[in-house]
Amino acid sequence: MFDLSTLLLFMGTAIILVVIPGPDLVFTVTQGMANGKRAGVITAMGLSTGIIVHTLAAALGLSLIIKTSVVVFTIFKIGGALYLFYLAFKSFKRRKVIFRLDNEGNNGSNGLFLKGVLMNILNPKVAIFFLTFLPQFVDYKTLNVPLQMVFLGFIFIILTAIIFSLFGYFSGTFREQFLKKPRFNEYMNVTATIIFVGLGLKLLTTTM
């Protein structure tokens, strides 16, 4: 289904995107700091689980787009590429912004898993991102495009769960060494900018 180079490229890109400081990662770190290591890991698991819904939705959505018409697929490509270019612009614009960690709202670890799930499921930006990110690594010459999307999505979920759990468990250390380091945040956002531009260009050249 996938050659080794495609899988390695996907995993490398996914890891970079997961590590970039964002609301989900900051929320995980905050819970780990405020409520303990267990709370950080539970939050990470909840956020990762929520991605399952977006993976399945993206797989079904892309499948329907492909089956509809070449025109619809072209519109999808252009719209998706513009969204990725917008993400690139946002990443570059906030490259010098330091995320603030808010330790308020310490309600214990109960309900954190469900809160994490809902945070991702109800975030339309996550849905749009998956519908534009996963297709970059799909082989459209085969008939099992939805299966490829689900497979890639679950790899992304596993990577997210592992990385977020590590951040949640060692939240204090990661806070000092990563989230509070201006240079780290700047480098990661510049890297994200390059990746988003590359993905947008790749999407524009994708054929059915």
For each residue, the residues with C-beta under 8 A, 3 or more apart:
1: 139 142 144 147 148 151
2: 6 7 10 137 139 148 151
3: 6 7
4: 7 8
5: 8 9
6: 2 3 9 10 137 139
7: 2 3 4 10 11 155
8: 4 5 11 12
9: 5 6 12 13 137
10: 2 6 7 13 14 137 152 155
11: 7 8 14 15 155 159
12: 8 9 15 16
13: 9 10 16 17 195 199
14: 10 11 17 18 155 156 159 160
15: 11 12 18 19 159 163
16: 12 13 19 20 188 191 192 195
17: 13 14 20 133 192 195
18: 14 15 25 156 159 160 163 164
19: 15 16 25 163 188
20: 16 17 25 91 188 189 191 192
21: 25 26 99 178 179 185 188
22: 25 26
23: 26 27
24: 27 28 47 119 120 164
25: 18 19 20 21 22 28 29 164 167
26: 21 22 23 29 30 99 101 179
27: 23 24 30 31 43 47 116 119
28: 24 25 31 32 40 43 44 47 116 164 167 168 171
29: 25 26 32 33 40 101 167 168 171 174 175 179
30: 26 27 33 34 101 102 103 171
31: 27 28 34 35 39 40 42 43 109 112 168 171
32: 28 29 35 36 37 39 40 41 43 167 168 169 170 171 172
33: 29 30 40 101 103 171 172 175
34: 30 31 39 103 105 106
35: 31 32 38 39 40 106 107 108 109 112
36: 32 39 40 109
37: 32 40 41 168 169 170 171
38: 35 41 42 109
39: 31 32 34 35 36 42 43 108 109 112 168
40: 28 29 31 32 33 35 36 37 43 44 165 167 168 169 171
41: 32 37 38 44 45 165 168 169
42: 31 38 39 45 46 109 112 113 116 168
43: 27 28 31 32 39 40 46 47 112 113 115 116 164 168
44: 28 40 41 47 48 116 160 161 164 165 167 168
45: 41 42 48 49 113 116 161 165
46: 42 43 49 50 112 113 114 115 116 117 119
47: 24 27 28 43 44 50 51 116 117 119 120 160 164
48: 44 45 51 116 157 158 160 161 164
49: 45 46 52 113 116 117 120 157
50: 46 47 53 54 116 117 118 119 120 121 126
51: 47 48 54 55 120 126 130 153 156 157 160
52: 49 55 56 153 154 157
53: 50 56 57 120 121
54: 50 51 57 58 120 121 126 127 130 153
55: 51 52 58 59 130 134 149 150 153 154 156 157
56: 52 53 59 60 150 153
57: 53 54 60 61 127 130 131
58: 54 55 61 62 127 130 131 134 135 149 153
59: 55 56 62 63 134 145 146 147 149 150 153
60: 56 57 63 64 146
61: 57 58 64 65 131
62: 58 59 65 66 131 134 135 138 145 146 149
63: 59 60 66 67 145 146 149
64: 60 61 67 68
65: 61 62 68 72 73 76
66: 62 63 73 140 145 208
67: 63 64
68: 64 65 72 73
69: 72 73
70: 73 74 208
71: 74 75
72: 65 68 69 75 76
73: 65 66 68 69 70 76 77 208
74: 70 71 77 78
75: 71 72 78 79
76: 65 72 73 79 80
77: 73 74 80 81 203 204 206
78: 74 75 81 82 204
79: 75 76 82 83
80: 76 77 83 84 131 132 135 200 203
81: 77 78 84 85 132 200 201 203 204
82: 78 79 85 86 200
83: 79 80 86 87 128 129 132
84: 80 81 87 88 132 196 197 199 200 203
85: 81 82 88 89 196 197 200
86: 82 83 89 90
87: 83 84 90 91 129 192 196
88: 84 85 91 92 192 193 194 196 197 200
89: 85 86 92 93 193
90: 86 87 93 94
91: 20 87 88 94 95 189 190 192 193 196
92: 88 89 95 189 190 193
93: 89 90
94: 90 91 97 189
95: 91 92 185 186 189 190 193
96: 182 185 186
97: 94 185
98: 179 180 182 185
99: 21 26 179 185
100:
101: 26 29 30 33 175 179
102: 30 105
103: 30 33 34 106
104:
105: 34 102
106: 34 35 103
107: 35 110 111
108: 35 39
109: 31 35 36 38 39 42 112
110: 107
111: 107 114 115
112: 31 35 39 42 43 46 109 115 116
113: 42 43 45 46 49 116 117
114: 46 111 117 118
115: 43 46 111 112 118 119
116: 27 28 42 43 44 45 46 47 48 49 50 112 113 119 120
117: 46 47 49 50 113 114 120 121
118: 50 114 115 121 122
119: 24 27 46 47 50 115 116 122 123
120: 24 47 49 50 51 53 54 116 117 123 126
121: 50 53 54 117 118
122: 118 119
123: 119 120 126 127
124: 127 128
125: 128 129
126: 50 51 54 120 123 129 130
127: 54 57 58 123 124 130 131
128: 83 124 125 131 132
129: 83 87 125 126 132 133
130: 51 54 55 57 58 126 127 133 134 153
131: 57 58 61 62 80 127 128 134 135
132: 80 81 83 84 128 129 135 136 199 203
133: 17 129 130 136 199
134: 55 58 59 62 130 131 137 138 149 152 153 156
135: 58 62 80 131 132 138 149 203 206
136: 132 133 199 202 203 206
137: 2 6 9 10 134 148 152
138: 62 134 135 145 148 149 152
139: 1 2 6 142 148
140: 66 145 206 207 208
141:
142: 1 139 145 148
143:
144: 1 147 148
145: 59 62 63 66 138 140 142 148 149
146: 59 60 62 63 149 150
147: 1 59 144 150 151
148: 1 2 137 138 139 142 144 145 151 152
149: 55 58 59 62 63 134 135 138 145 146 152 153
150: 55 56 59 146 147 153 154
151: 1 2 147 148 154 155
152: 10 134 137 138 148 149 155 156
153: 51 52 54 55 56 58 59 130 134 149 150 156 157
154: 52 55 150 151 157 158
155: 7 10 11 14 151 152 158 159
156: 14 18 51 55 134 152 153 159 160
157: 48 49 51 52 55 153 154 160 161
158: 48 154 155 161 162
159: 11 14 15 18 155 156 162 163
160: 14 18 44 47 48 51 156 157 163 164
161: 44 45 48 157 158 164 165
162: 158 159 165 166
163: 15 18 19 159 160 166 167
164: 18 24 25 28 43 44 47 48 160 161 167 168
165: 40 41 44 45 161 162 168 169
166: 162 163 169 170 174
167: 25 28 29 32 40 44 163 164 170 171 174
168: 28 29 31 32 37 39 40 41 42 43 44 164 165 171
169: 32 37 40 41 165 166
170: 32 37 166 167 173 174
171: 28 29 30 31 32 33 37 40 167 168 174 175
172: 32 33 175 176
173: 170 176 177
174: 29 166 167 170 171 177 178 179
175: 29 33 101 171 172 178 179 180
176: 172 173 180
177: 173 174 180 181 184
178: 21 174 175 181 184
179: 21 26 29 98 99 101 174 175 184 185
180: 98 175 176 177
181: 177 178 184 185
182: 96 98 185 186
183: 186 187
184: 177 178 179 181 187 188
185: 21 95 96 97 98 99 179 181 182 188 189
186: 95 96 182 183 189 190
187: 183 184 190 191
188: 16 19 20 21 184 185 191 192
189: 20 91 92 94 95 185 186 192 193
190: 91 92 95 186 187 193 194
191: 16 20 187 188 194 195
192: 16 17 20 87 88 91 188 189 195 196
193: 88 89 91 92 95 189 190 196 197
194: 88 190 191 197 198
195: 13 16 17 191 192 198 199
196: 84 85 87 88 91 192 193 199 200
197: 84 85 88 193 194 200 201
198: 194 195 201 202
199: 13 84 132 133 136 195 196 202 203
200: 80 81 82 84 85 88 196 197 203 204
201: 81 197 198 204 205
202: 136 198 199 205 206
203: 77 80 81 84 132 135 136 199 200 206
204: 77 78 81 200 201
205: 201 202
206: 77 135 136 140 202 203
207: 140
208: 66 70 73 140
